[in-house]
Amino acid sequence: MTLTGQLLIGSRTVTGNGEIIHAINPATNTPLAPDYPGGDASHVDQACALASAAFDSFREIAPAERALFLECIANEIEALGDQLIERAVAESGLPLARIQGERGRTCQQLRLFATVLRKGEWLDVRIDPALPQRQPMPRSDLRQRQVPLGPVVVFGASNFPLAFSVAGGDTASAFAAGCPVIVKAHSAHPGTSELVGHAIARAVKNCGLPEGVFSLLYGSGREVGTALVSDPRIKAVGFTGSRSGGLALSKAAQARRDPIPVYAEMSSINPVLLFPSALQTRAEALAQGFVTSLTQGAGQFCTNPGLIIAQQGPDLERFISSAGELIKRIPTQTMLTPGIFHAYQHGVSQLKANPKAQLIAAGLSSEAPNQCQAHLFSTSAEDFLRDENLQAEVFGSASLLVQCRDAEEVRKVCEHLEGQLTATLHLDADDLPLAQTLLPTLERKAGRLLVNGWPTGVEVCEAMVHGGPFPATSDVRSTSVGTAAIQRFLRPVCYQDFPDDLLPTALRHDNPMHLRRLLDGQREA
Ligand code: NAP
């Protein structure tokens, strides 16, 4: 397919007339053709009008048909072949194998939501049949199901140009729920976005769905993104990116006449606790695991281990020395964009200039453009508790070790943490009593707790939680990875005393969809 740089508004391709976006190959700092002129207010209006018009029919098609649509998108993405892989590599600087893996994850995610749709449990049907003889008051017939919120705006993430972008997790879960989607493409990978956008548009057409089910707009987040979030026809937002971007869009959503939910995944430093016995038995292995996790993908993961917490002593010294030696040998890696590289450089220079942080080790350096040099710093618990700047996310392969005098300081540091996507515990049997005392704090702080693993690598499955208290996300009640993500785009509606013919199919008396309903308080077999 020839890239055109055009917006996709329903089934139409349109040349934008806003500020031009150029993709840049971060490995060489060279621009990539074509130009991507951004959209304007009229494009936002057209996309929202089409999405709104498509909503009522898209949401009521049989779940099995929406499942076919998701599978069709996956097939169309695979059919893009090497062109998609090559463009995503050029626009992101990520290695070929990583992008190939990410394409697999993207398609698997879409197909997983297709199985969710076919099972029907997402409808969460609850029925309390009428009790006309009940005293002192009869009970009406009450039936509940989940319905989609309405058109959703998705902001593609820079660090997952496939799995968290145009056809990524937010789009897959919104489509599964029955919501039309308008994507504001990330300006770092417009060509990848165009290819995937056309794959979705083909799936819309092949499945005979209304064209407004999907649109793709380029343009500045402050203009096009804010206009989309402020449009009254939009009913929810999915976002992954910076804390400032997520907060600005949440503010725009709250300023509407009808505020809407914004599911923004923003900032997390993912504390890793090294317990005394685990350090004693395997300090060197822990250092190896930590450095691998820290430096994978130039540290550009929301679950990157940016904070290590441990008690001082000879075993921690072994960990420090081992991790330091390993980091010194780590080559640089290309970062996603010049902007992300500069933000990383700034974050590292802030730590270097902070008298409360000491540099343990830095990786190899390079003169090539946009290179991430790994860094490990150390501070005391006392200083960490005093200086909020030490909790700031440095997006990339940088981490801070917080050295505690005793278990009480470990507890204080954990209590002081902001909300996190993950918290990791490295422990042995002897560490269990201490871990037990910290669990209530960690459960309040993080969405996923791990034992003896590393937080990078997020499984797409039923039980996953990729969320957490602010600033990890703007809405602590949900996950953006895994099948539970569908719930973000649904809301319950109750039907009271409806004649059977007027009820939605899922709620009819003879249960034509064979759902496992909650009938009079009992789950059906
Ligand atoms: P970003 O700057 O937040 O951009 C993400 C999206 O939000 C883009 O489409 C952007 O539009 C839009 N946007 C940004 N600020 C906005 C605002 N004030 N109002 C409206 N829309 C806005 O994120 P990024 O470019 O991916 O990376 C920048 C930094 O974000 C990184 O250095 C890192 O600190 C953080 N980040 C964190 C994670 C994580 O998972 N925790 C992931 C990625 C990035 P434009 O196209 O105009 O830029």
Boltz pocket constraint, residues with backbone or C-beta under 6 A from the ligand:
constraints:
  - pocket:
      binder: B
      contacts: [[A, 155], [A, 156], [A, 157], [A, 158], [A, 159], [A, 184], [A, 185], [A, 186], [A, 187], [A, 188], [A, 219], [A, 220], [A, 221], [A, 222], [A, 223], [A, 225], [A, 226], [A, 240], [A, 241], [A, 242], [A, 243], [A, 244], [A, 245], [A, 246], [A, 248], [A, 249], [A, 265], [A, 266], [A, 267], [A, 268], [A, 301], [A, 302], [A, 303], [A, 339], [A, 340], [A, 343], [A, 344], [A, 393], [A, 394], [A, 395]]
      max_distance: 6.0
